[in-house]
Amino acid sequence: MRHNQSKLIKPGATIGILGGGQLGRMIALAGRAMGYRFVTMDPTPDAPCGQTADEQIVARYDDVEAAMRLAAASDVISYEFENVDAQVAEVLESKSYVPQGSRLLRITQNRIREKTAIQEMGIPVAPFRVVASLADLQQAVRELGLPAVMKTATGGYDGKGQWVLKREEELAEAYETLAKAGTELIVEQFVPFELELSVIAARNPDGDLAVFPTAENVHQDNILHLSIVPARVSAEIRERAERIALTIVEKLDVVGLLAIEMFLTRDGQLYVNELAPRPHNSGHYTMEACATSQFEQHVRAVCNLPLGSTELLTPVVMVNILGEHLQPILDRIDALPRSAKLHLYGKAESKEKRKMGHLNVLAPTVEEALGLIEKLEIWSTKTEVQS
């Protein structure tokens, strides 16, 4: 049944994107192929999404007047990152059609609200405590044990805003360092996991649901390095991960995409670690390996079109191209495997550890795809897994 709020936004309409990074760029590329127009708002001139949109409004994310201009130019508005200014989100909701709404943003912007909401669904998360003082932290560590992970409740990505606590002697320094962020702090029990999985699920305003195949993620220095699909786990674990994702999407009334990161322990338990209400780095593999990419699915979902098939057409490994990998990739452009698909994001400045693009390597098996990546000798083979 169609919700009162839901509208069908047909091709030819203009989609506004709050945020001008690579996720917005790839949403716009997918949506343009379907016949939509795009306007984006981002403070960086010639931002990655600005290069692929019809228009870029160059303004800070808290600029209410610029948000009004974005609303006036758009038939529907989406966002490509979750740290949206609350006042701007309110303005956009009152002046335009924002099917994703702000409730999901409020939950996913704050780790405490996020973990509490998941826990209330009966889905396992790592045991956690909220801490507001060094004494709270010491008490939390007594209850949860060491190692534990302290994180800022808001902000923080790619390992920023967190500290793995291993010894009691470092508690004071860790607390003092993270407390400077001026946000609430959360301490989680360290989950001794075997690997990280992620699942991306979609829902449109009419309540149609779709889930992409589970990805196995490998990190280096807290930044996603590889996404391997199909994940090298049993079919039963993949199905369980996908069921968890669909449950969360349905119970949170998600519109658009939601990425769900999970830890898999040695005894086969799954713990949800984080949610992201948008396309996700670990879903880039879908661009060539699935019948519908995550970016096309996002457009379909926010426009209330029927969701596309998420069938996996081929095994695939996605490898991130960071600043230090960009020149080696360009130097070896003629040596890339013929089944590799290169995506570069058009960022003006290449910096070490900055995501500049990704490579999707398609092959008959994920082992062959991993072998092709290794042969390029661009990425170090050192992998590291962090909670």
FIFILUM-608588 format. One line per 3 residues: number of its first residue (from 1); for each residue x, y, z of C-alpha. Coordinates in steps of 0.25 Angstrom, whole numbers, plus 5000, padded with zeros to 4 digits. Each point is the difference from the previous one (the first is absolute). Layout:
N
NUM> X Y Z ~ ... .
This chain:
387
1> 5000 5000 5000 ~ 5005 5014 4996 ~ 5003 5008 5013 .
4> 4994 5014 5000 ~ 5014 5006 5000 ~ 5005 4993 4988 .
7> 5001 5006 4986 ~ 5004 4993 4987 ~ 5012 5009 4995 .
10> 5001 4997 4985 ~ 5012 5001 4991 ~ 5002 5015 4995 .
13> 4998 5005 5014 ~ 5012 5006 5008 ~ 5006 4993 5012 .
16> 5007 5009 5010 ~ 5013 4994 5007 ~ 5004 5006 5013 .
19> 5016 4997 4999 ~ 5009 5000 4988 ~ 5009 4988 5003 .
22> 5002 4988 4992 ~ 4987 4993 5005 ~ 4992 5012 4994 .
25> 5009 4999 4987 ~ 4996 4985 4998 ~ 4985 5002 5004 .
28> 5000 5011 4989 ~ 5007 4992 4990 ~ 4990 4989 5002 .
31> 4988 5009 5001 ~ 5004 5008 4987 ~ 5000 4987 4992 .
34> 4985 4998 5005 ~ 4997 5014 4995 ~ 5000 5008 5013 .
37> 5006 5014 5002 ~ 5009 5003 5012 ~ 5004 5012 5009 .
40> 5010 4999 5011 ~ 5004 5008 5012 ~ 5014 4999 5005 .
43> 5011 5011 5005 ~ 5011 4995 4991 ~ 4999 5006 4986 .
46> 5000 4990 4989 ~ 4997 4989 5010 ~ 4999 4985 4995 .
49> 4985 5001 4999 ~ 5001 5014 4994 ~ 5007 4994 4988 .
52> 4989 4991 4997 ~ 4988 5008 5004 ~ 4992 5011 4992 .
55> 5004 5010 5011 ~ 5008 5002 5013 ~ 4996 5009 5011 .
58> 5013 5004 5006 ~ 4997 5002 5015 ~ 5003 4994 5014 .
61> 4991 4989 5005 ~ 4994 5009 5011 ~ 4996 5011 4990 .
64> 4985 5001 5001 ~ 4998 5010 4989 ~ 5008 4991 4990 .
67> 4991 4988 5005 ~ 4988 5008 4996 ~ 5006 5002 4986 .
70> 5002 4985 5000 ~ 4986 4997 5004 ~ 4994 5010 4989 .
73> 5008 4993 4989 ~ 4997 4985 5004 ~ 4988 4991 4999 .
76> 5006 4991 5010 ~ 5012 5001 5009 ~ 5009 4989 5005 .
79> 5014 5001 5008 ~ 5013 4993 4997 ~ 5006 5001 5014 .
82> 4993 5000 5014 ~ 5006 5011 5007 ~ 4989 5010 4995 .
85> 4998 5012 5008 ~ 4987 4998 5008 ~ 4995 5014 4997 .
88> 5002 4998 4985 ~ 4993 4987 5000 ~ 4988 5006 5007 .
91> 5000 5011 4989 ~ 5001 4990 4989 ~ 4989 4992 5006 .
94> 4991 5012 5001 ~ 5002 5005 4986 ~ 5003 4988 4992 .
97> 4997 4985 4999 ~ 5010 4992 5008 ~ 4995 4986 5000 .
100> 5012 4995 5008 ~ 4996 5010 5011 ~ 5008 5004 5012 .
103> 4996 4989 5010 ~ 5010 4990 4994 ~ 5011 5011 5000 .
106> 4998 5003 5015 ~ 5002 4985 5003 ~ 5012 4998 4991 .
109> 5007 5013 5004 ~ 5001 4995 5014 ~ 5007 4987 5004 .
112> 4992 4999 5013 ~ 4986 5002 4994 ~ 5004 4990 4988 .
115> 5005 4989 5009 ~ 4988 5002 5010 ~ 4990 4999 4988 .
118> 5007 4987 4994 ~ 5000 4994 5014 ~ 4985 5003 5002 .
121> 4997 4992 4987 ~ 5007 4988 5007 ~ 5012 5000 4991 .
124> 5013 4998 5007 ~ 5010 5012 5001 ~ 5013 5000 5008 .
127> 4997 5003 5015 ~ 5002 5015 5002 ~ 5000 5011 5011 .
130> 4998 5015 4998 ~ 5011 5007 5007 ~ 5001 5015 5005 .
133> 5012 5000 5009 ~ 5013 4992 5002 ~ 4993 4994 5012 .
136> 4989 4995 4991 ~ 5011 4994 4990 ~ 5007 4993 5011 .
139> 4987 4994 5005 ~ 4996 4996 4986 ~ 5013 4993 4998 .
142> 4998 4993 5013 ~ 4986 4995 4995 ~ 5004 4997 4985 .
145> 5015 4996 5002 ~ 5012 5003 4991 ~ 5002 5001 4988 .
148> 4989 5010 4998 ~ 4997 5011 4990 ~ 4997 5014 5003 .
151> 4993 5009 4989 ~ 4994 5013 4999 ~ 4985 4999 4999 .
154> 5000 5009 4988 ~ 5009 5003 4988 ~ 5012 4991 4998 .
157> 5002 4991 4988 ~ 5011 4991 4994 ~ 5005 4998 5014 .
160> 5000 5014 5004 ~ 4994 5004 5014 ~ 5003 4986 5006 .
163> 5010 4994 5009 ~ 5003 4985 5003 ~ 5002 4999 5015 .
166> 5010 4989 5003 ~ 5005 5004 5014 ~ 4995 5007 5012 .
169> 5012 5010 5000 ~ 4995 5006 4987 ~ 4986 5003 5004 .
172> 5003 5014 5005 ~ 5007 5004 4987 ~ 4989 4994 4991 .
175> 4989 5007 5008 ~ 5007 5013 4999 ~ 5003 4999 4985 .
178> 4986 4996 4996 ~ 4993 5009 5010 ~ 5006 5012 4992 .
181> 4990 4997 4989 ~ 4989 5005 5009 ~ 4990 4989 4997 .
184> 4995 4989 5009 ~ 5009 4987 5001 ~ 4996 4986 4999 .
187> 5009 4988 5004 ~ 4997 4986 4993 ~ 5005 4986 5004 .
190> 5010 4996 4990 ~ 4994 4989 4991 ~ 5010 4990 4996 .
193> 4995 4998 4986 ~ 5005 4992 4989 ~ 4996 5009 4989 .
196> 4991 5012 4997 ~ 4988 4998 4991 ~ 4991 5011 4994 .
199> 4986 5000 4993 ~ 4993 5011 4993 ~ 4985 5000 5000 .
202> 4990 5009 4993 ~ 4986 5004 5003 ~ 4991 5010 4992 .
205> 4988 5008 5006 ~ 4990 4990 4996 ~ 5007 4989 5009 .
208> 5007 4992 4989 ~ 5013 4994 5005 ~ 5012 4994 4993 .
211> 5014 4996 5006 ~ 5013 4999 4993 ~ 5009 4987 5002 .
214> 5009 5000 5012 ~ 5014 5006 4998 ~ 5012 4996 5008 .
217> 5009 5012 5004 ~ 5015 5001 5002 ~ 5006 5012 5007 .
220> 5014 5007 5000 ~ 5003 5010 5010 ~ 4985 5001 5003 .
223> 4996 5004 4986 ~ 4992 4990 4991 ~ 5010 4993 4991 .
226> 4993 4989 4993 ~ 4985 4995 4999 ~ 4999 4986 4996 .
229> 4987 4994 4994 ~ 4995 4990 5002 ~ 5005 5001 5014 .
232> 5009 4987 5004 ~ 4990 4995 5010 ~ 4989 4990 5000 .
235> 4987 5003 4993 ~ 4993 4999 5013 ~ 5008 5011 5006 .
238> 4998 5009 4987 ~ 4985 4997 5001 ~ 5000 5004 5015 .
241> 5007 5013 4997 ~ 4990 5004 4989 ~ 4988 4997 5009 .
244> 5006 5009 5011 ~ 5002 5011 4990 ~ 4986 4999 4995 .
247> 4994 4999 5014 ~ 5008 5013 5004 ~ 4995 5007 4987 .
250> 4986 4996 5002 ~ 4999 5004 5015 ~ 5007 5014 4998 .
253> 4991 5003 4988 ~ 5012 5003 4992 ~ 4998 5006 4986 .
256> 5012 4999 4991 ~ 5012 4992 5003 ~ 5005 4995 5014 .
259> 5014 4993 5001 ~ 5001 4991 5012 ~ 5014 4996 5005 .
262> 5001 4988 5008 ~ 5011 4992 5007 ~ 5000 4985 4999 .
265> 5006 4992 5012 ~ 5007 4987 5000 ~ 4988 4993 5005 .
268> 4991 5005 4989 ~ 4994 5012 5008 ~ 4996 5013 4992 .
271> 5001 5013 5007 ~ 4996 5013 4993 ~ 5011 5011 5001 .
274> 4995 5012 4992 ~ 4989 5005 4991 ~ 5002 5010 4989 .
277> 4987 5006 4993 ~ 5005 5001 4986 ~ 5008 4993 4990 .
280> 5013 4994 5006 ~ 5014 4997 4996 ~ 4998 4985 5002 .
283> 4989 5001 4989 ~ 5008 5005 4989 ~ 5002 4986 4995 .
286> 4985 5000 4995 ~ 5003 5010 4989 ~ 5005 4989 4991 .
289> 4997 4987 5008 ~ 4985 5002 5002 ~ 4988 5001 4991 .
292> 4997 5014 5007 ~ 5011 5008 5006 ~ 4998 5006 5014 .
295> 5000 5014 4994 ~ 4989 4997 4990 ~ 4992 4993 5012 .
298> 5002 5012 5008 ~ 4994 5009 4989 ~ 4988 4990 4998 .
301> 4998 4999 5015 ~ 4999 5015 5003 ~ 4992 5002 4987 .
304> 4990 4989 5004 ~ 5003 4992 4988 ~ 4999 4985 5001 .
307> 5013 4995 5006 ~ 5010 4993 4990 ~ 5005 4986 5000 .
310> 5012 4998 5009 ~ 5005 4987 4994 ~ 5015 4998 5000 .
313> 5004 4997 4986 ~ 5015 4997 5003 ~ 5010 4998 5011 .
316> 5007 5014 5003 ~ 5010 5006 5008 ~ 5000 5015 5003 .
319> 5013 5007 5004 ~ 5001 5014 5004 ~ 5010 5010 4993 .
322> 5005 5010 5011 ~ 5009 5011 4997 ~ 5013 4992 5001 .
325> 4994 4990 4989 ~ 4995 5010 4990 ~ 5013 5003 4992 .
328> 5004 4985 5000 ~ 4986 4997 4994 ~ 5002 5011 4990 .
331> 5014 4995 4997 ~ 4995 4986 4998 ~ 4987 5003 4993 .
334> 5004 4991 4988 ~ 5003 4988 5009 ~ 4986 5000 5007 .
337> 4993 4987 4999 ~ 4990 5000 4988 ~ 4989 4997 5010 .
340> 5003 5011 5009 ~ 4991 5013 5000 ~ 5007 5013 5005 .
343> 4992 5011 5007 ~ 5007 5013 5003 ~ 4993 5010 5008 .
346> 5006 5013 4994 ~ 5005 5006 5013 ~ 5009 5012 4998 .
349> 5011 4996 5010 ~ 5006 4986 5003 ~ 5004 4998 5014 .
352> 5005 4987 5007 ~ 4988 4992 5006 ~ 4990 5008 4992 .
355> 4990 4992 4992 ~ 5003 5004 4985 ~ 4993 4989 4993 .
358> 4998 4985 5000 ~ 5002 4988 4991 ~ 4990 4989 4998 .
361> 5007 4987 4995 ~ 4990 4990 4995 ~ 5004 4985 4999 .
364> 4995 4986 5000 ~ 5004 4999 5014 ~ 5003 5010 5011 .
367> 5014 4993 5002 ~ 5003 5003 4985 ~ 4996 5014 5002 .
370> 5009 5001 5012 ~ 5011 4994 4992 ~ 4998 5011 4989 .
373> 5001 5011 5011 ~ 5012 4994 5006 ~ 5007 4999 4986 .
376> 4999 5016 4998 ~ 5009 5001 5013 ~ 4994 5014 5003 .
379> 4994 4996 5014 ~ 5007 4995 5012 ~ 4996 4986 5004 .
382> 5000 5004 5015 ~ 4986 4999 5005 ~ 4994 5004 5013 .
385> 4987 4999 5007 ~ 4995 5010 5010 ~ 4988 5000 5009 .
